[in-house]
């Protein structure tokens, strides 16, 4: 029922664009990046989105709260067809909660701040890192995890294969294979040194974790990068209960990097029936442009 979205990061890889605009608000075509993750959560039945945010990111808050003035102006201008784009029906019964993270102390610290917003009825919580954007024709990545959680009652995190030289940017698991797509996590390590990774299966930005994770988050010390790492709390969790990992068939784009952001934009443009034909043709002619050579 509840999803945590950490969005307090500085977005340094996208400066100067992110000097006054949060990176999560950068558009992929016509929708801010963070909205894709929010919709993925709402689609599995989440009713409360808990943003861990910073004071500098008020625009995220404005984006998800209804804008009645704009709605009124659109209605007066007979442009009512846009109203669902600004105040979507899908968001009507969703509670958006904003928690301020005063200091950047890592993903583990950010997630722990959401604990006060959970109650005894919450057995598990979804976590989505909005930088990771998933596209597929079938069920979403979070839905895949939710189905596994509902079947097994085990915490489950999304993983994907990453080339060896890039593994040190991620959490990496030591897997015990259960089926083609599902593994039990034997060990997990945050940002292993080159050559030390236990496999090439890296943690990507979707998790469904049992709320026991909060007890572990309280007990971890600082880890990789001198920050409190969610991965270290998961490592503690697996010493007391089974935690699963699942691969996912769709495509994942790391929109925190320039190349991932551009690839996601291109990919969604090709899937957009209004512009796909034009974009495909333009790409062909752009590729033959001799300016690049
Ligand atoms: C975070 C997690 C890491 C995970 C990654 C996925 O790292 O700590 O385990 O693999 O997200 O995107 P970050 O990208 O915040 O450094």
py3Dmol code that shows the C-alpha trace and the ligand (Angstrom):
import py3Dmol

protein = """\
ATOM      1  CA  UNK A   1       0.000   0.000   0.000  1.00  0.00           C
ATOM      2  CA  UNK A   2       2.933   2.331   0.504  1.00  0.00           C
ATOM      3  CA  UNK A   3       5.890   3.202  -1.671  1.00  0.00           C
ATOM      4  CA  UNK A   4       8.987   5.171  -0.756  1.00  0.00           C
ATOM      5  CA  UNK A   5      10.674   7.255  -3.445  1.00  0.00           C
ATOM      6  CA  UNK A   6      13.967   8.856  -2.461  1.00  0.00           C
ATOM      7  CA  UNK A   7      14.351  12.069  -4.477  1.00  0.00           C
ATOM      8  CA  UNK A   8      16.709  14.204  -2.408  1.00  0.00           C
ATOM      9  CA  UNK A   9      19.855  13.683  -4.536  1.00  0.00           C
ATOM     10  CA  UNK A  10      21.710  16.676  -5.967  1.00  0.00           C
ATOM     11  CA  UNK A  11      21.696  15.542  -9.590  1.00  0.00           C
ATOM     12  CA  UNK A  12      25.287  16.642 -10.141  1.00  0.00           C
ATOM     13  CA  UNK A  13      25.624  14.519 -13.290  1.00  0.00           C
ATOM     14  CA  UNK A  14      23.008  16.750 -14.928  1.00  0.00           C
ATOM     15  CA  UNK A  15      24.357  20.167 -14.031  1.00  0.00           C
ATOM     16  CA  UNK A  16      23.679  22.860 -15.153  1.00  0.00           C
ATOM     17  CA  UNK A  17      20.160  21.547 -15.999  1.00  0.00           C
ATOM     18  CA  UNK A  18      19.626  20.587 -12.369  1.00  0.00           C
ATOM     19  CA  UNK A  19      20.800  23.894 -10.870  1.00  0.00           C
ATOM     20  CA  UNK A  20      17.208  25.017 -10.255  1.00  0.00           C
ATOM     21  CA  UNK A  21      15.175  22.029 -11.504  1.00  0.00           C
ATOM     22  CA  UNK A  22      15.302  18.728  -9.607  1.00  0.00           C
ATOM     23  CA  UNK A  23      16.665  15.986 -11.848  1.00  0.00           C
ATOM     24  CA  UNK A  24      13.509  13.964 -11.115  1.00  0.00           C
ATOM     25  CA  UNK A  25      11.501  16.744 -12.801  1.00  0.00           C
ATOM     26  CA  UNK A  26      13.452  16.594 -16.069  1.00  0.00           C
ATOM     27  CA  UNK A  27      11.011  15.423 -18.725  1.00  0.00           C
ATOM     28  CA  UNK A  28      11.231  12.204 -20.671  1.00  0.00           C
ATOM     29  CA  UNK A  29       9.171  13.429 -23.655  1.00  0.00           C
ATOM     30  CA  UNK A  30       6.307  15.217 -21.840  1.00  0.00           C
ATOM     31  CA  UNK A  31       6.300  13.672 -18.384  1.00  0.00           C
ATOM     32  CA  UNK A  32       8.777  14.227 -15.558  1.00  0.00           C
ATOM     33  CA  UNK A  33      11.014  11.245 -14.844  1.00  0.00           C
ATOM     34  CA  UNK A  34       9.640  10.766 -11.319  1.00  0.00           C
ATOM     35  CA  UNK A  35       6.070  10.378 -12.604  1.00  0.00           C
ATOM     36  CA  UNK A  36       6.952   7.131 -14.387  1.00  0.00           C
ATOM     37  CA  UNK A  37       7.946   5.553 -11.055  1.00  0.00           C
ATOM     38  CA  UNK A  38       4.903   7.007  -9.280  1.00  0.00           C
ATOM     39  CA  UNK A  39       2.577   5.515 -11.918  1.00  0.00           C
ATOM     40  CA  UNK A  40       4.358   2.149 -11.683  1.00  0.00           C
ATOM     41  CA  UNK A  41       3.653   2.143  -7.936  1.00  0.00           C
ATOM     42  CA  UNK A  42       0.023   3.249  -8.256  1.00  0.00           C
ATOM     43  CA  UNK A  43      -0.561   0.577 -10.889  1.00  0.00           C
ATOM     44  CA  UNK A  44       0.179  -2.191  -8.370  1.00  0.00           C
ATOM     45  CA  UNK A  45      -2.321  -0.729  -5.902  1.00  0.00           C
ATOM     46  CA  UNK A  46      -0.092   1.566  -3.833  1.00  0.00           C
ATOM     47  CA  UNK A  47      -2.193   4.276  -2.174  1.00  0.00           C
ATOM     48  CA  UNK A  48       0.483   6.352  -0.464  1.00  0.00           C
ATOM     49  CA  UNK A  49       3.649   7.674  -2.035  1.00  0.00           C
ATOM     50  CA  UNK A  50       6.256   8.807   0.471  1.00  0.00           C
ATOM     51  CA  UNK A  51       8.834  11.076  -1.122  1.00  0.00           C
ATOM     52  CA  UNK A  52      12.087  11.546   0.746  1.00  0.00           C
ATOM     53  CA  UNK A  53      12.941  14.934  -0.557  1.00  0.00           C
ATOM     54  CA  UNK A  54      14.787  18.170   0.183  1.00  0.00           C
ATOM     55  CA  UNK A  55      13.625  21.767   0.617  1.00  0.00           C
ATOM     56  CA  UNK A  56      15.192  22.597  -2.730  1.00  0.00           C
ATOM     57  CA  UNK A  57      12.716  20.339  -4.514  1.00  0.00           C
ATOM     58  CA  UNK A  58       9.372  22.039  -3.944  1.00  0.00           C
ATOM     59  CA  UNK A  59       8.483  21.560  -7.602  1.00  0.00           C
ATOM     60  CA  UNK A  60       8.103  17.799  -7.048  1.00  0.00           C
ATOM     61  CA  UNK A  61       5.522  18.584  -4.380  1.00  0.00           C
ATOM     62  CA  UNK A  62       3.689  21.059  -6.646  1.00  0.00           C
ATOM     63  CA  UNK A  63       3.683  18.539  -9.460  1.00  0.00           C
ATOM     64  CA  UNK A  64       1.811  15.885  -7.500  1.00  0.00           C
ATOM     65  CA  UNK A  65      -0.662  18.131  -5.701  1.00  0.00           C
ATOM     66  CA  UNK A  66      -3.800  19.139  -7.625  1.00  0.00           C
ATOM     67  CA  UNK A  67      -3.600  22.551  -9.322  1.00  0.00           C
ATOM     68  CA  UNK A  68      -7.159  23.891  -9.199  1.00  0.00           C
ATOM     69  CA  UNK A  69      -6.263  27.327 -10.663  1.00  0.00           C
ATOM     70  CA  UNK A  70      -4.736  25.805 -13.779  1.00  0.00           C
ATOM     71  CA  UNK A  71      -7.649  23.405 -14.019  1.00  0.00           C
ATOM     72  CA  UNK A  72     -10.056  26.388 -13.891  1.00  0.00           C
ATOM     73  CA  UNK A  73      -8.137  28.286 -16.595  1.00  0.00           C
ATOM     74  CA  UNK A  74      -8.104  25.244 -18.878  1.00  0.00           C
ATOM     75  CA  UNK A  75     -11.838  24.806 -18.385  1.00  0.00           C
ATOM     76  CA  UNK A  76     -12.486  28.480 -19.143  1.00  0.00           C
ATOM     77  CA  UNK A  77     -10.424  28.233 -22.298  1.00  0.00           C
ATOM     78  CA  UNK A  78     -12.327  25.114 -23.389  1.00  0.00           C
ATOM     79  CA  UNK A  79      -9.160  23.100 -23.097  1.00  0.00           C
ATOM     80  CA  UNK A  80     -10.650  20.586 -20.673  1.00  0.00           C
ATOM     81  CA  UNK A  81      -8.961  17.683 -22.466  1.00  0.00           C
ATOM     82  CA  UNK A  82      -5.722  18.686 -20.713  1.00  0.00           C
ATOM     83  CA  UNK A  83      -7.175  18.504 -17.223  1.00  0.00           C
ATOM     84  CA  UNK A  84      -6.462  14.813 -16.781  1.00  0.00           C
ATOM     85  CA  UNK A  85      -2.844  15.507 -17.634  1.00  0.00           C
ATOM     86  CA  UNK A  86      -2.402  17.994 -14.780  1.00  0.00           C
ATOM     87  CA  UNK A  87      -4.780  16.526 -12.176  1.00  0.00           C
ATOM     88  CA  UNK A  88      -4.985  12.863 -13.244  1.00  0.00           C
ATOM     89  CA  UNK A  89      -7.936  10.786 -12.044  1.00  0.00           C
ATOM     90  CA  UNK A  90      -5.365   8.098 -11.253  1.00  0.00           C
ATOM     91  CA  UNK A  91      -3.947  10.359  -8.473  1.00  0.00           C
ATOM     92  CA  UNK A  92      -7.289  11.333  -6.918  1.00  0.00           C
ATOM     93  CA  UNK A  93      -7.231   8.880  -4.033  1.00  0.00           C
ATOM     94  CA  UNK A  94      -3.489   8.769  -3.596  1.00  0.00           C
ATOM     95  CA  UNK A  95      -1.850  10.305  -0.568  1.00  0.00           C
ATOM     96  CA  UNK A  96       1.415  12.081  -1.366  1.00  0.00           C
ATOM     97  CA  UNK A  97       3.654  12.545   1.653  1.00  0.00           C
ATOM     98  CA  UNK A  98       6.839  14.616   1.606  1.00  0.00           C
ATOM     99  CA  UNK A  99       9.574  13.968   4.141  1.00  0.00           C
ATOM    100  CA  UNK A 100      12.544  16.272   4.274  1.00  0.00           C
ATOM    101  CA  UNK A 101      16.030  14.753   4.309  1.00  0.00           C
ATOM    102  CA  UNK A 102      18.129  17.522   5.858  1.00  0.00           C
ATOM    103  CA  UNK A 103      21.462  15.914   5.106  1.00  0.00           C
ATOM    104  CA  UNK A 104      22.568  13.553   2.371  1.00  0.00           C
ATOM    105  CA  UNK A 105      23.642  10.524   4.389  1.00  0.00           C
ATOM    106  CA  UNK A 106      22.880   7.791   1.890  1.00  0.00           C
ATOM    107  CA  UNK A 107      20.002   5.658   0.628  1.00  0.00           C
ATOM    108  CA  UNK A 108      19.707   3.718   3.907  1.00  0.00           C
ATOM    109  CA  UNK A 109      19.314   6.952   5.861  1.00  0.00           C
ATOM    110  CA  UNK A 110      16.725   8.250   3.371  1.00  0.00           C
ATOM    111  CA  UNK A 111      14.585   5.105   3.615  1.00  0.00           C
ATOM    112  CA  UNK A 112      14.717   5.058   7.427  1.00  0.00           C
ATOM    113  CA  UNK A 113      13.090   8.520   7.449  1.00  0.00           C
ATOM    114  CA  UNK A 114       9.894   6.922   6.089  1.00  0.00           C
ATOM    115  CA  UNK A 115       9.459   4.674   9.129  1.00  0.00           C
ATOM    116  CA  UNK A 116       7.244   7.166  10.993  1.00  0.00           C
ATOM    117  CA  UNK A 117       4.746   7.043   8.123  1.00  0.00           C
ATOM    118  CA  UNK A 118       4.194   3.283   8.346  1.00  0.00           C
ATOM    119  CA  UNK A 119       1.988   1.470  10.822  1.00  0.00           C
ATOM    120  CA  UNK A 120       1.376  -2.041  12.133  1.00  0.00           C
ATOM    121  CA  UNK A 121      -0.773  -2.953   9.140  1.00  0.00           C
ATOM    122  CA  UNK A 122       2.155  -2.426   6.797  1.00  0.00           C
ATOM    123  CA  UNK A 123       3.911  -5.779   6.379  1.00  0.00           C
ATOM    124  CA  UNK A 124       6.049  -4.624   3.504  1.00  0.00           C
ATOM    125  CA  UNK A 125       6.884  -1.494   1.600  1.00  0.00           C
ATOM    126  CA  UNK A 126       7.841  -0.805  -2.003  1.00  0.00           C
ATOM    127  CA  UNK A 127      10.920   1.270  -2.745  1.00  0.00           C
ATOM    128  CA  UNK A 128      11.451   2.806  -6.182  1.00  0.00           C
ATOM    129  CA  UNK A 129      14.541   4.729  -7.224  1.00  0.00           C
ATOM    130  CA  UNK A 130      13.085   6.995  -9.912  1.00  0.00           C
ATOM    131  CA  UNK A 131      16.382   7.292 -11.845  1.00  0.00           C
ATOM    132  CA  UNK A 132      15.803   3.738 -13.014  1.00  0.00           C
ATOM    133  CA  UNK A 133      13.125   3.779 -15.670  1.00  0.00           C
ATOM    134  CA  UNK A 134      11.664   0.510 -16.920  1.00  0.00           C
ATOM    135  CA  UNK A 135       9.899  -0.024 -20.196  1.00  0.00           C
ATOM    136  CA  UNK A 136       8.188  -3.234 -21.187  1.00  0.00           C
ATOM    137  CA  UNK A 137       5.196  -4.484 -23.067  1.00  0.00           C
ATOM    138  CA  UNK A 138       4.136  -6.775 -20.257  1.00  0.00           C
ATOM    139  CA  UNK A 139       3.838  -6.347 -16.516  1.00  0.00           C
ATOM    140  CA  UNK A 140       5.930  -3.720 -14.807  1.00  0.00           C
ATOM    141  CA  UNK A 141       9.053  -4.469 -12.812  1.00  0.00           C
ATOM    142  CA  UNK A 142       7.322  -3.598  -9.520  1.00  0.00           C
ATOM    143  CA  UNK A 143       4.348  -5.786 -10.437  1.00  0.00           C
ATOM    144  CA  UNK A 144       6.747  -8.690 -11.019  1.00  0.00           C
ATOM    145  CA  UNK A 145       8.182  -8.178  -7.529  1.00  0.00           C
ATOM    146  CA  UNK A 146       4.726  -7.751  -5.986  1.00  0.00           C
ATOM    147  CA  UNK A 147       3.562 -11.052  -7.486  1.00  0.00           C
ATOM    148  CA  UNK A 148       6.599 -12.852  -6.035  1.00  0.00           C
ATOM    149  CA  UNK A 149       6.079 -11.197  -2.646  1.00  0.00           C
ATOM    150  CA  UNK A 150       2.394 -12.170  -2.545  1.00  0.00           C
ATOM    151  CA  UNK A 151       3.259 -15.753  -3.424  1.00  0.00           C
ATOM    152  CA  UNK A 152       6.211 -16.239  -1.084  1.00  0.00           C
ATOM    153  CA  UNK A 153       5.919 -13.535   1.633  1.00  0.00           C
ATOM    154  CA  UNK A 154       9.648 -12.955   1.165  1.00  0.00           C
ATOM    155  CA  UNK A 155      11.275  -9.594   0.535  1.00  0.00           C
ATOM    156  CA  UNK A 156      12.304  -9.354  -3.095  1.00  0.00           C
ATOM    157  CA  UNK A 157      14.485  -6.965  -5.052  1.00  0.00           C
ATOM    158  CA  UNK A 158      14.979  -6.408  -8.766  1.00  0.00           C
ATOM    159  CA  UNK A 159      18.315  -7.295 -10.321  1.00  0.00           C
ATOM    160  CA  UNK A 160      19.754  -7.170 -13.791  1.00  0.00           C
ATOM    161  CA  UNK A 161      22.913  -8.308 -15.546  1.00  0.00           C
ATOM    162  CA  UNK A 162      25.605  -5.668 -15.745  1.00  0.00           C
ATOM    163  CA  UNK A 163      28.966  -5.850 -17.561  1.00  0.00           C
ATOM    164  CA  UNK A 164      31.861  -6.604 -15.197  1.00  0.00           C
ATOM    165  CA  UNK A 165      33.521  -3.206 -15.545  1.00  0.00           C
ATOM    166  CA  UNK A 166      30.362  -1.404 -14.417  1.00  0.00           C
ATOM    167  CA  UNK A 167      29.558  -3.563 -11.387  1.00  0.00           C
ATOM    168  CA  UNK A 168      31.327  -1.265  -8.934  1.00  0.00           C
ATOM    169  CA  UNK A 169      28.540   1.310  -9.381  1.00  0.00           C
ATOM    170  CA  UNK A 170      25.894  -1.013  -7.942  1.00  0.00           C
ATOM    171  CA  UNK A 171      24.868  -3.341  -5.184  1.00  0.00           C
ATOM    172  CA  UNK A 172      25.765  -6.872  -6.361  1.00  0.00           C
ATOM    173  CA  UNK A 173      24.340 -10.167  -5.145  1.00  0.00           C
ATOM    174  CA  UNK A 174      25.788 -13.607  -4.627  1.00  0.00           C
ATOM    175  CA  UNK A 175      22.868 -15.631  -6.007  1.00  0.00           C
ATOM    176  CA  UNK A 176      21.451 -19.065  -5.369  1.00  0.00           C
ATOM    177  CA  UNK A 177      19.354 -19.903  -8.408  1.00  0.00           C
ATOM    178  CA  UNK A 178      15.772 -20.931  -7.698  1.00  0.00           C
ATOM    179  CA  UNK A 179      14.313 -20.645 -11.191  1.00  0.00           C
ATOM    180  CA  UNK A 180      15.110 -18.939 -14.511  1.00  0.00           C
ATOM    181  CA  UNK A 181      14.141 -15.522 -13.099  1.00  0.00           C
ATOM    182  CA  UNK A 182      14.271 -15.902  -9.322  1.00  0.00           C
ATOM    183  CA  UNK A 183      17.270 -16.208  -6.999  1.00  0.00           C
ATOM    184  CA  UNK A 184      17.760 -16.348  -3.280  1.00  0.00           C
ATOM    185  CA  UNK A 185      20.335 -13.835  -2.100  1.00  0.00           C
ATOM    186  CA  UNK A 186      23.217 -15.570  -0.370  1.00  0.00           C
ATOM    187  CA  UNK A 187      25.233 -12.390   0.039  1.00  0.00           C
ATOM    188  CA  UNK A 188      25.021  -8.808  -1.124  1.00  0.00           C
ATOM    189  CA  UNK A 189      27.690  -6.131  -1.372  1.00  0.00           C
ATOM    190  CA  UNK A 190      27.411  -2.429  -2.138  1.00  0.00           C
ATOM    191  CA  UNK A 191      29.707  -1.102  -4.867  1.00  0.00           C
ATOM    192  CA  UNK A 192      32.331  -3.884  -4.841  1.00  0.00           C
ATOM    193  CA  UNK A 193      35.833  -3.093  -6.060  1.00  0.00           C
ATOM    194  CA  UNK A 194      36.596  -4.121  -9.625  1.00  0.00           C
ATOM    195  CA  UNK A 195      37.114  -7.898  -9.612  1.00  0.00           C
ATOM    196  CA  UNK A 196      35.528  -8.423  -6.163  1.00  0.00           C
ATOM    197  CA  UNK A 197      31.901  -8.667  -7.296  1.00  0.00           C
ATOM    198  CA  UNK A 198      30.290 -12.000  -6.343  1.00  0.00           C
ATOM    199  CA  UNK A 199      28.375 -12.172  -9.679  1.00  0.00           C
ATOM    200  CA  UNK A 200      27.284  -9.875 -12.471  1.00  0.00           C
ATOM    201  CA  UNK A 201      23.755  -9.524 -11.077  1.00  0.00           C
ATOM    202  CA  UNK A 202      23.338  -5.954  -9.890  1.00  0.00           C
ATOM    203  CA  UNK A 203      20.609  -4.464  -7.745  1.00  0.00           C
ATOM    204  CA  UNK A 204      18.403  -2.134  -9.728  1.00  0.00           C
ATOM    205  CA  UNK A 205      16.038   0.447  -8.364  1.00  0.00           C
ATOM    206  CA  UNK A 206      12.955  -1.547  -7.327  1.00  0.00           C
ATOM    207  CA  UNK A 207      12.491  -3.307  -4.004  1.00  0.00           C
ATOM    208  CA  UNK A 208       9.651  -4.821  -1.992  1.00  0.00           C
ATOM    209  CA  UNK A 209      10.962  -5.185   1.523  1.00  0.00           C
ATOM    210  CA  UNK A 210       9.317  -6.477   4.645  1.00  0.00           C
ATOM    211  CA  UNK A 211       9.118  -3.774   7.278  1.00  0.00           C
ATOM    212  CA  UNK A 212      11.699  -5.684   9.409  1.00  0.00           C
ATOM    213  CA  UNK A 213      14.179  -3.829   7.206  1.00  0.00           C
ATOM    214  CA  UNK A 214      13.697  -0.760   9.429  1.00  0.00           C
ATOM    215  CA  UNK A 215      15.123  -2.571  12.475  1.00  0.00           C
ATOM    216  CA  UNK A 216      18.203  -3.359  10.419  1.00  0.00           C
ATOM    217  CA  UNK A 217      18.457   0.173   9.015  1.00  0.00           C
ATOM    218  CA  UNK A 218      18.700   1.447  12.596  1.00  0.00           C
ATOM    219  CA  UNK A 219      21.637  -0.801  13.364  1.00  0.00           C
ATOM    220  CA  UNK A 220      23.918  -0.384  10.358  1.00  0.00           C
ATOM    221  CA  UNK A 221      26.992   1.797  10.431  1.00  0.00           C
ATOM    222  CA  UNK A 222      28.272   3.830   7.530  1.00  0.00           C
ATOM    223  CA  UNK A 223      29.366   1.761   4.553  1.00  0.00           C
ATOM    224  CA  UNK A 224      30.388   2.399   0.962  1.00  0.00           C
ATOM    225  CA  UNK A 225      31.139   6.077   0.322  1.00  0.00           C
ATOM    226  CA  UNK A 226      30.877   6.813   4.072  1.00  0.00           C
ATOM    227  CA  UNK A 227      27.066   6.667   3.774  1.00  0.00           C
ATOM    228  CA  UNK A 228      24.314   4.564   5.338  1.00  0.00           C
ATOM    229  CA  UNK A 229      23.532   1.959   2.693  1.00  0.00           C
ATOM    230  CA  UNK A 230      20.239   0.147   2.164  1.00  0.00           C
ATOM    231  CA  UNK A 231      22.306  -2.751   0.831  1.00  0.00           C
ATOM    232  CA  UNK A 232      23.966  -3.183   4.254  1.00  0.00           C
ATOM    233  CA  UNK A 233      20.545  -3.419   5.942  1.00  0.00           C
ATOM    234  CA  UNK A 234      19.482  -6.041   3.365  1.00  0.00           C
ATOM    235  CA  UNK A 235      22.701  -7.930   4.131  1.00  0.00           C
ATOM    236  CA  UNK A 236      21.647  -8.017   7.818  1.00  0.00           C
ATOM    237  CA  UNK A 237      18.108  -9.014   6.890  1.00  0.00           C
ATOM    238  CA  UNK A 238      19.326 -12.105   5.007  1.00  0.00           C
ATOM    239  CA  UNK A 239      21.041 -13.361   8.150  1.00  0.00           C
ATOM    240  CA  UNK A 240      17.597 -13.770   9.729  1.00  0.00           C
ATOM    241  CA  UNK A 241      15.277 -14.462   6.787  1.00  0.00           C
ATOM    242  CA  UNK A 242      15.163 -15.329   3.115  1.00  0.00           C
ATOM    243  CA  UNK A 243      15.412 -12.428   0.658  1.00  0.00           C
ATOM    244  CA  UNK A 244      14.782 -13.056  -3.028  1.00  0.00           C
ATOM    245  CA  UNK A 245      15.971 -11.310  -6.160  1.00  0.00           C
ATOM    246  CA  UNK A 246      14.271 -11.346  -9.545  1.00  0.00           C
ATOM    247  CA  UNK A 247      15.361 -10.472 -13.043  1.00  0.00           C
ATOM    248  CA  UNK A 248      13.006  -8.631 -15.307  1.00  0.00           C
ATOM    249  CA  UNK A 249      12.400  -8.971 -19.038  1.00  0.00           C
ATOM    250  CA  UNK A 250      11.773  -5.320 -19.954  1.00  0.00           C
ATOM    251  CA  UNK A 251      14.432  -2.716 -20.643  1.00  0.00           C
ATOM    252  CA  UNK A 252      15.969  -0.677 -17.864  1.00  0.00           C
ATOM    253  CA  UNK A 253      17.375   2.802 -18.400  1.00  0.00           C
ATOM    254  CA  UNK A 254      19.593   4.555 -15.869  1.00  0.00           C
ATOM    255  CA  UNK A 255      18.247   8.066 -16.317  1.00  0.00           C
ATOM    256  CA  UNK A 256      20.751   9.355 -13.773  1.00  0.00           C
ATOM    257  CA  UNK A 257      23.321   9.137 -16.574  1.00  0.00           C
ATOM    258  CA  UNK A 258      23.262  11.194 -19.761  1.00  0.00           C
ATOM    259  CA  UNK A 259      23.353   8.177 -22.042  1.00  0.00           C
ATOM    260  CA  UNK A 260      20.594   6.372 -20.147  1.00  0.00           C
ATOM    261  CA  UNK A 261      18.452   9.497 -20.157  1.00  0.00           C
ATOM    262  CA  UNK A 262      18.826   9.977 -23.912  1.00  0.00           C
ATOM    263  CA  UNK A 263      18.235   6.272 -24.617  1.00  0.00           C
ATOM    264  CA  UNK A 264      15.057   6.305 -22.487  1.00  0.00           C
ATOM    265  CA  UNK A 265      13.844   9.401 -24.331  1.00  0.00           C
ATOM    266  CA  UNK A 266      14.520   7.819 -27.719  1.00  0.00           C
ATOM    267  CA  UNK A 267      12.937   4.567 -26.704  1.00  0.00           C
ATOM    268  CA  UNK A 268       9.752   6.219 -25.431  1.00  0.00           C
ATOM    269  CA  UNK A 269       9.679   8.448 -28.513  1.00  0.00           C
ATOM    270  CA  UNK A 270       9.683   5.352 -30.721  1.00  0.00           C
ATOM    271  CA  UNK A 271       6.776   3.972 -28.696  1.00  0.00           C
ATOM    272  CA  UNK A 272       4.770   7.196 -28.906  1.00  0.00           C
ATOM    273  CA  UNK A 273       2.292   6.734 -31.747  1.00  0.00           C
ATOM    274  CA  UNK A 274       2.044  10.504 -32.409  1.00  0.00           C
ATOM    275  CA  UNK A 275       5.728  11.010 -33.062  1.00  0.00           C
ATOM    276  CA  UNK A 276       7.351   7.591 -33.600  1.00  0.00           C
ATOM    277  CA  UNK A 277       7.219   7.621 -37.396  1.00  0.00           C
ATOM    278  CA  UNK A 278       8.795  11.040 -37.625  1.00  0.00           C
ATOM    279  CA  UNK A 279      11.451  10.214 -35.023  1.00  0.00           C
ATOM    280  CA  UNK A 280      12.487   7.002 -36.821  1.00  0.00           C
ATOM    281  CA  UNK A 281      12.845   8.857 -40.120  1.00  0.00           C
ATOM    282  CA  UNK A 282      14.764  11.692 -38.478  1.00  0.00           C
ATOM    283  CA  UNK A 283      17.129   9.265 -36.798  1.00  0.00           C
ATOM    284  CA  UNK A 284      18.006   7.690 -40.119  1.00  0.00           C
ATOM    285  CA  UNK A 285      18.788  11.037 -41.692  1.00  0.00           C
ATOM    286  CA  UNK A 286      20.617  12.263 -38.570  1.00  0.00           C
ATOM    287  CA  UNK A 287      22.844   9.187 -38.613  1.00  0.00           C
ATOM    288  CA  UNK A 288      23.974   9.992 -42.127  1.00  0.00           C
ATOM    289  CA  UNK A 289      24.820  13.597 -41.222  1.00  0.00           C
ATOM    290  CA  UNK A 290      28.542  14.066 -41.728  1.00  0.00           C
ATOM    291  CA  UNK A 291      28.906  16.508 -38.820  1.00  0.00           C
ATOM    292  CA  UNK A 292      29.630  13.569 -36.488  1.00  0.00           C
ATOM    293  CA  UNK A 293      32.507  12.122 -38.487  1.00  0.00           C
TER     294      UNK A 293
END
"""
ligand_1 = """\
16
LIG
C 21.719 2.639 -5.358
C 21.917 1.409 -4.469
C 22.608 0.307 -5.279
C 21.805 0.006 -6.531
C 21.576 1.290 -7.362
C 20.620 1.015 -8.507
O 22.994 3.172 -5.667
O 22.698 1.769 -3.343
O 22.726 -0.855 -4.479
O 22.485 -0.955 -7.297
O 21.005 2.320 -6.539
O 20.450 2.131 -9.316
P 23.185 4.680 -6.221
O 22.836 4.653 -7.673
O 22.257 5.548 -5.418
O 24.626 4.996 -5.997
"""
view = py3Dmol.view(width=600, height=400)
view.addModel(protein, "pdb")
view.setStyle({"model": 0}, {"cartoon": {"style": "trace"}})
view.addModel(ligand_1, "xyz")
view.setStyle({"model": 1}, {"stick": {}})
view.zoomTo()
view.show()
